[in-house]
Amino acid sequence: MKVVVLDDYADALRQVIGLSSLTGHAVTIFRDTARTADRMVERLADAEAVLLIQQRSRLPRAVIERLPKLRLVSQTGRNTGHIDLDACTEHGIVVSARGTGQSSATAELTWGLILAALRDIPREAQRLRDGLWLDSIGTTISGKTLGVYGFGAIGSLVASIGKAFGMRVVCWGRESANQRAREAGFAVAEDRDALFATADVLSLHLALNDETRGIVSAVDLARMKPDALLVNTGRAGLIAPGVLAAALAAGRPGRAAVDVFDDEPVLGAADPLIGMANALCTPHLGYSVREMYGPLLTNATDQIKAFAAGRPIDVVNPAVLTR
C-alpha cells in the first residue's frame, strides 16, 4: 500500500522503530504540517493509508471527500476527535486507533516545567552560557499547595510526585475524580473557586471535550495568587482563548509554564505567550519520548499491516466493515 505519515516532526518512525516496520509498503513521511485543506489533499492524493502522529492534523469531511483512494486511517493513540468518523464510514475508510496506557511521560514533563519555572533554570543556564553568573532567587515547593485540576491517569501521578516533594496536594474535577482523589488519600478543594485561589502551583489535567473547552476563564485566573504558577501540559483549549496572556500581563497568576498551544505547530514564535518573560513555553513535548513513541508507532504499523492482510484491528468505526 501507499502509506503517508503526517506530522512526524522528530522523524520518530524512522528513528524509533525503523522503516523496516512497514517493509513491502511505499512510505512517504512529512515532517511538517499541512496548514490548509488543499495542501492536505495534495499530500494524501495517492495515499491508501495515512498514519497520523497524535492529533497534529485534522481530517474533516471536506478533506475526506476529496481522497477517493484512501482506505485506512491509522491513528497513534486512542483520541479520534480530530477525525470525522462519520465521513470516513460513509466513504469506506477504516479508522484504527489504540492507546498505550502510558501516562508517565507527560507527568514527568509537568514536573520538569514546574521545577524549571520556579527555579528559573532556563534563564540561569543561558546566562551561564553567556559568561554571566546567577542573579535570580528561586522558589521552593516543599510546604506549598499544589492544585491538581483533573485526577485522571496523569493528574494522579502529578499529585503523587507533589506529595513526595512535601507539598500539600489539593484536587478538583468531576465528582468521580474527586472520589478517586479521596480514596488515594488526597484532599479535595472546598470548591472550584478555592482551588484557583489557594494553589501556589495549579496544574491542568482535564481531557479536552465540549464540556471542558474554555473551562478556565479570565475570572478563574484572576483569583490566583500573584506569585502562583499555572501549568498546562494538557490541551490549550482548556483555557479560554487569549485569557492566559492577558492574565499574565495583569499579574495573576504571576507566571505560567505551558507545553500546548491553540494553533500548533507554533512557528516564528507566533504565539503571544512565547514572548512573555513570565511564561516558560515548550513545543508539545509531553509524550515525546522514545518509550512513548515506540508503542504508539508499533500499534499504528501493526494496524496498517493487519489491514493490508485483510484483517483490520482496533477499528473505531466498525460500521464501515459492513459496507
C-alpha positions as CSV (number, residue, x, y, z in Angstrom):
1,M,0.0,0.0,0.0
2,K,0.9,3.6,-0.4
3,V,1.3,4.9,3.2
4,V,1.7,8.6,4.1
5,V,2.9,9.6,7.5
6,L,1.8,13.1,8.6
7,D,3.4,15.5,11.1
8,D,6.4,13.3,12.1
9,Y,8.3,16.4,13.4
10,A,11.1,14.4,15.1
11,D,11.3,11.7,12.3
12,A,10.2,9.2,15.0
13,L,9.0,6.5,12.7
14,R,12.5,6.2,11.1
15,Q,14.4,6.7,14.3
16,V,12.4,4.8,16.9
17,I,11.1,1.6,15.2
18,G,12.6,2.0,11.7
19,L,11.0,1.8,8.2
20,S,11.5,-1.9,8.2
21,S,8.3,-2.0,10.3
22,L,6.5,-1.3,7.0
23,T,8.5,-3.4,4.6
24,G,6.6,-4.0,1.4
25,H,4.7,-0.7,1.6
26,A,5.6,2.6,-0.1
27,V,6.1,5.0,2.7
28,T,6.2,8.8,2.4
29,I,6.9,10.9,5.5
30,F,6.1,14.5,6.0
31,R,7.9,16.2,9.0
32,D,5.8,19.4,8.9
33,T,2.1,20.2,9.0
34,A,-0.2,21.0,6.1
35,R,-1.9,24.2,7.2
36,T,-4.7,24.2,4.5
37,A,-7.2,21.7,3.3
38,D,-5.8,22.0,-0.3
39,R,-2.3,21.2,1.0
40,M,-3.6,18.2,3.0
41,V,-5.4,16.8,-0.1
42,E,-2.3,17.3,-2.2
43,R,-0.2,15.3,0.3
44,L,-2.8,12.5,0.6
45,A,-4.0,12.4,-3.1
46,D,-2.4,8.9,-3.8
47,A,-2.5,7.6,-0.2
48,E,-4.2,4.3,0.5
49,A,-3.3,4.6,4.2
50,V,-2.4,7.6,6.4
51,L,-0.6,7.3,9.7
52,L,-1.4,10.2,12.0
53,I,1.0,11.2,14.7
54,Q,-1.3,12.1,17.6
55,Q,-3.8,14.8,16.9
56,R,-1.5,17.2,14.9
57,S,-3.6,17.2,11.7
58,R,-7.4,17.2,11.4
59,L,-9.3,15.1,8.9
60,P,-12.6,16.8,8.4
61,R,-15.3,15.8,5.9
62,A,-14.1,18.5,3.5
63,V,-10.8,16.7,3.2
64,I,-12.0,13.1,3.4
65,E,-14.5,13.6,0.5
66,R,-11.5,14.6,-1.8
67,L,-9.5,11.4,-1.1
68,P,-11.1,8.6,-3.2
69,K,-8.0,6.3,-2.8
70,L,-7.8,6.5,1.0
71,R,-8.9,3.3,2.7
72,L,-7.3,3.4,6.2
73,V,-6.5,6.0,8.8
74,S,-4.1,4.6,11.4
75,Q,-4.1,6.8,14.5
76,T,-1.3,6.8,17.1
77,G,-3.1,6.9,20.4
78,R,-6.8,6.5,21.2
79,N,-8.1,10.0,20.6
80,T,-10.0,10.5,17.4
81,G,-11.9,13.8,18.0
82,H,-9.9,15.4,15.1
83,I,-11.2,12.8,12.6
84,D,-14.7,12.9,11.1
85,L,-15.6,9.3,11.8
86,D,-19.0,9.5,10.1
87,A,-17.4,10.8,6.9
88,C,-14.8,8.1,7.0
89,T,-17.5,5.4,7.4
90,E,-19.6,6.8,4.6
91,H,-16.6,6.7,2.3
92,G,-15.5,3.2,3.3
93,I,-12.4,4.3,5.2
94,V,-11.4,2.2,8.2
95,V,-10.2,4.2,11.2
96,S,-7.9,2.2,13.6
97,A,-6.8,3.6,16.9
98,R,-5.4,2.2,20.2
99,G,-4.0,3.8,23.3
100,T,-0.8,2.7,25.1
101,G,-1.9,3.1,28.7
102,Q,1.3,5.2,29.4
103,S,1.0,8.4,31.4
104,S,4.3,8.9,33.0
105,A,6.0,11.0,30.2
106,T,3.5,13.9,30.4
107,A,3.6,13.8,34.2
108,E,7.4,13.9,34.2
109,L,7.4,16.9,31.8
110,T,4.8,18.6,34.0
111,W,7.3,18.4,36.9
112,G,10.2,19.4,34.7
113,L,8.3,22.6,33.9
114,I,7.3,23.3,37.5
115,L,10.9,23.0,38.7
116,A,12.3,24.8,35.8
117,A,9.9,27.7,36.2
118,L,10.2,28.1,39.9
119,R,14.0,27.9,39.9
120,D,14.5,30.0,36.7
121,I,16.6,27.1,35.3
122,P,16.4,28.0,31.5
123,R,17.3,31.6,32.1
124,E,20.1,30.9,34.5
125,A,21.5,28.2,32.2
126,Q,21.5,30.7,29.3
127,R,23.2,33.4,31.5
128,L,26.0,30.9,32.3
129,R,26.5,30.2,28.6
130,D,26.7,34.0,28.1
131,G,29.5,34.2,30.6
132,L,27.4,35.6,33.5
133,W,26.6,34.3,37.0
134,L,23.3,33.9,38.8
135,D,21.0,36.9,39.5
136,S,17.7,35.3,40.5
137,I,16.1,34.0,43.6
138,G,14.0,30.9,43.1
139,T,11.1,29.4,45.0
140,T,11.0,26.0,46.7
141,I,7.9,23.8,46.6
142,S,8.1,22.0,49.9
143,G,5.2,23.1,52.1
144,K,3.4,24.9,49.2
145,T,0.0,24.0,47.8
146,L,-0.3,22.0,44.6
147,G,-3.6,22.2,42.9
148,V,-4.4,19.3,40.5
149,Y,-7.4,20.1,38.2
150,G,-8.4,16.7,36.9
151,F,-7.5,13.5,38.8
152,G,-7.0,11.0,35.9
153,A,-4.0,8.9,35.0
154,I,-1.7,11.9,34.5
155,G,-3.1,14.1,37.3
156,S,-2.8,11.3,39.8
157,L,0.9,10.9,39.0
158,V,1.5,14.6,39.3
159,A,-0.3,14.6,42.6
160,S,1.8,11.7,43.9
161,I,5.0,13.4,43.0
162,G,3.9,16.6,44.6
163,K,3.2,14.7,47.8
164,A,6.7,13.2,47.6
165,F,8.1,16.7,47.4
166,G,6.3,17.6,50.6
167,M,3.6,19.7,49.1
168,R,0.0,20.0,50.3
169,V,-1.9,18.5,47.4
170,V,-5.5,19.6,46.7
171,C,-7.5,18.1,43.8
172,W,-10.7,19.1,41.9
173,G,-12.6,17.7,39.0
174,R,-15.8,15.7,38.4
175,E,-17.3,14.1,41.4
176,S,-16.0,10.7,40.3
177,A,-12.5,12.1,40.0
178,N,-12.8,13.8,43.4
179,Q,-13.8,10.5,44.9
180,R,-10.8,8.8,43.4
181,A,-8.6,11.5,44.9
182,R,-10.1,11.0,48.3
183,E,-9.6,7.2,48.1
184,A,-6.0,7.8,47.1
185,G,-5.5,9.9,50.3
186,F,-5.5,13.4,48.7
187,A,-7.5,16.4,49.8
188,V,-10.3,17.8,47.6
189,A,-10.8,21.5,47.4
190,E,-13.8,23.1,49.1
191,D,-15.0,24.2,45.7
192,R,-13.6,25.1,42.3
193,D,-13.0,28.7,43.2
194,A,-11.0,27.7,46.2
195,L,-8.7,25.5,44.0
196,F,-7.7,28.6,42.0
197,A,-7.5,30.9,45.0
198,T,-5.3,28.7,47.2
199,A,-2.9,26.9,44.8
200,D,0.7,28.0,44.7
201,V,1.1,25.7,41.7
202,L,-2.0,24.8,39.7
203,S,-1.7,22.0,37.0
204,L,-4.4,21.3,34.5
205,H,-5.0,17.6,33.6
206,L,-8.5,17.5,32.1
207,A,-9.5,15.8,28.9
208,L,-10.5,18.3,26.2
209,N,-14.1,17.9,25.0
210,D,-17.2,20.0,24.5
211,E,-17.7,20.2,28.3
212,T,-14.2,21.3,29.2
213,R,-13.3,23.6,26.2
214,G,-12.6,27.0,27.7
215,I,-13.4,25.8,31.2
216,V,-10.7,28.0,32.7
217,S,-11.8,31.6,32.4
218,A,-10.3,35.1,33.0
219,V,-12.3,35.2,36.2
220,D,-10.7,31.9,37.4
221,L,-7.2,33.2,36.6
222,A,-7.8,36.5,38.4
223,R,-8.5,34.5,41.6
224,M,-4.9,33.1,41.6
225,K,-2.2,34.4,43.8
226,P,0.2,37.0,42.2
227,D,3.1,34.6,42.9
228,A,1.3,31.4,41.7
229,L,2.3,29.2,38.8
230,L,-0.2,27.9,36.3
231,V,0.9,24.7,34.4
232,N,-0.8,23.4,31.3
233,T,0.6,20.2,29.7
234,G,-3.0,19.0,28.8
235,R,-4.6,21.0,26.0
236,A,-4.5,24.7,25.2
237,G,-8.3,24.6,24.6
238,L,-8.9,24.1,28.3
239,I,-8.2,27.8,28.8
240,A,-10.4,30.3,27.1
241,P,-8.7,31.9,24.1
242,G,-6.4,34.8,24.9
243,V,-7.1,35.0,28.6
244,L,-3.8,33.4,29.8
245,A,-1.6,36.0,28.1
246,A,-3.9,38.8,29.5
247,A,-3.8,37.3,33.0
248,L,0.0,37.0,33.0
249,A,0.2,40.7,31.8
250,A,-2.1,41.7,34.7
251,G,0.0,39.7,37.2
252,R,-2.5,37.0,38.3
253,P,-1.1,34.3,38.1
254,G,2.5,35.5,38.4
255,R,3.8,33.0,35.8
256,A,2.9,30.1,33.6
257,A,4.5,27.0,32.1
258,V,2.8,25.6,29.0
259,D,3.5,22.8,26.6
260,V,0.4,23.2,24.4
261,F,-0.9,26.0,22.2
262,D,-4.1,26.9,20.4
263,D,-2.6,26.6,16.9
264,E,0.2,24.1,16.6
265,P,2.9,23.9,15.4
266,V,3.9,27.4,16.6
267,L,6.5,28.7,14.1
268,G,8.2,32.1,14.2
269,A,7.3,32.5,17.9
270,A,3.8,33.5,16.7
271,D,2.0,32.7,20.0
272,P,2.0,35.7,22.4
273,L,2.9,33.5,25.4
274,I,6.3,32.7,23.9
275,G,7.4,36.3,24.1
276,M,6.4,36.8,27.8
277,A,9.1,36.9,30.4
278,N,6.9,35.2,33.0
279,A,5.9,32.3,30.6
280,L,8.0,29.1,30.2
281,C,7.0,27.5,26.9
282,T,7.9,24.2,25.3
283,P,6.8,22.7,21.9
284,H,4.3,20.0,23.0
285,L,7.0,17.7,24.4
286,G,4.6,15.9,26.8
287,Y,4.6,12.5,25.2
288,S,7.7,13.0,23.0
289,V,10.0,10.3,24.4
290,R,11.2,7.0,22.9
291,E,9.3,5.0,25.4
292,M,6.1,6.6,24.3
293,Y,6.7,6.7,20.6
294,G,7.7,3.1,20.4
295,P,4.3,1.6,21.5
296,L,2.4,4.3,19.6
297,L,4.1,3.6,16.3
298,T,4.2,-0.1,16.8
299,N,0.4,-0.1,17.3
300,A,-0.1,2.1,14.2
301,T,2.2,0.0,11.9
302,D,0.5,-3.2,13.2
303,Q,-2.8,-1.7,12.2
304,I,-1.5,-0.9,8.7
305,K,-0.1,-4.5,8.2
306,A,-3.3,-6.1,9.6
307,F,-5.5,-4.0,7.2
308,A,-3.2,-4.9,4.2
309,A,-3.7,-8.6,5.2
310,G,-7.5,-8.2,5.2
311,R,-7.9,-8.4,8.9
312,P,-8.4,-4.8,10.3
313,I,-7.7,-4.4,14.0
314,D,-8.5,-1.6,16.6
315,V,-11.4,-0.4,14.4
316,V,-13.2,2.5,16.0
317,N,-15.9,2.9,13.2
318,P,-16.9,-0.8,13.0
319,A,-20.0,0.0,10.8
320,V,-17.5,0.6,7.9
321,L,-16.7,-3.2,7.9
322,T,-20.2,-4.0,6.6
323,R,-20.0,-1.6,3.7
